[in-house]
Amino acid sequence: MPNYEVDSAKQEIESLRKEISEEGSYYEEVMKNLQDDKAKFEEEQRNAYMLLQSRYSEVLEQLHQKECYNQQVVKDHIELKHMFELEERARQEENE
C-alpha cells in the first residue's frame, strides 16, 4: 500500500475516532440530562404524594371530628327526648 493511502487511511481513522468520541460525549450529556430530569420528576412526585398524604390525614381527622360531633348531638337528643317523655308521663299521671 502506498504511503499516501496509508496517510489517508490514518486520517480517516483519526477522523472516525474523533467523531466517535464526540458522539460519546454528546450521548453522555444526554444521559446525564435524562437522569437529572428523572430525579426532578421523582422529587416532584414525592412532594405531590406527601402533600396528598397530608391532605388525606387532615380530611380523615375532620371526618372523625364530625362523626364525634354527630354522635354527641344524637346522644344529647336522645337524653332530652327521654327526659321529656319522663316529664310528660309524670304530668299525665298527675292529671289522672
C-alpha positions in Angstrom: 0.0 0.0 0.0 1.5 3.4 -1.0 2.3 5.9 1.7 -0.4 8.4 0.6 -3.1 5.7 1.0 -1.7 4.8 4.5 -1.7 8.5 5.4 -5.3 8.9 4.0 -6.4 5.8 6.0 -4.8 7.1 9.2 -6.5 10.5 8.7 -9.9 8.7 8.1 -9.3 6.5 11.2 -8.4 9.6 13.3 -11.5 11.4 12.0 -13.7 8.5 12.8 -12.2 8.2 16.3 -12.8 11.9 16.9 -16.4 11.6 15.6 -17.0 8.6 17.9 -15.5 10.5 20.9 -17.8 13.5 20.1 -20.9 11.3 19.8 -19.9 9.5 23.1 -19.6 12.9 24.8 -23.0 14.0 23.3 -24.8 10.9 24.5 -23.2 11.0 27.9 -24.6 14.6 28.2 -28.0 13.4 27.0 -27.9 10.6 29.6 -26.9 13.0 32.4 -29.7 15.4 31.4 -32.2 12.5 31.4 -31.1 11.3 34.8 -31.4 14.9 36.1 -34.9 15.1 34.6 -35.8 11.8 36.2 -34.6 12.9 39.6 -36.6 16.1 39.4 -39.7 14.2 38.3 -39.3 11.7 41.2 -38.8 14.6 43.6 -42.0 16.3 42.3 -43.9 13.1 42.5 -42.7 12.5 46.1 -43.7 16.1 47.1 -47.1 15.6 45.5 -47.6 12.3 47.3 -46.6 13.8 50.6 -49.0 16.7 50.1 -51.8 14.4 49.2 -51.0 12.2 52.2 -51.1 15.2 54.4 -54.4 16.4 53.0 -55.8 12.8 53.4 -54.8 12.8 57.0 -56.4 16.2 57.6 -59.6 15.2 55.9 -59.7 11.9 57.9 -59.3 13.9 61.1 -62.0 16.3 60.1 -64.3 13.4 59.3 -63.6 11.8 62.7 -64.4 15.1 64.5 -67.7 15.5 62.6 -68.6 11.9 63.4 -67.9 12.5 67.1 -69.9 15.7 67.0 -72.8 13.9 65.3 -72.7 11.1 68.0 -72.8 13.7 70.7 -75.7 15.5 69.1 -77.7 12.2 68.8 -76.8 11.3 72.4 -78.0 14.7 73.6 -81.2 14.5 71.6 -82.0 11.0 73.0 -81.3 12.2 76.5 -83.6 15.2 76.1 -86.3 13.1 74.5 -86.1 10.7 77.3 -86.3 13.5 79.9 -89.3 15.0 78.0 -91.1 11.6 78.0 -90.5 11.2 81.7 -91.9 14.7 82.4 -94.8 14.0 80.1 -95.6 10.8 81.8 -95.4 12.4 85.2 -97.8 15.1 84.0 -100.2 12.5 82.7 -100.1 10.6 85.9 -100.7 13.9 87.8 -103.7 14.7 85.6 -105.3 11.3 86.1 
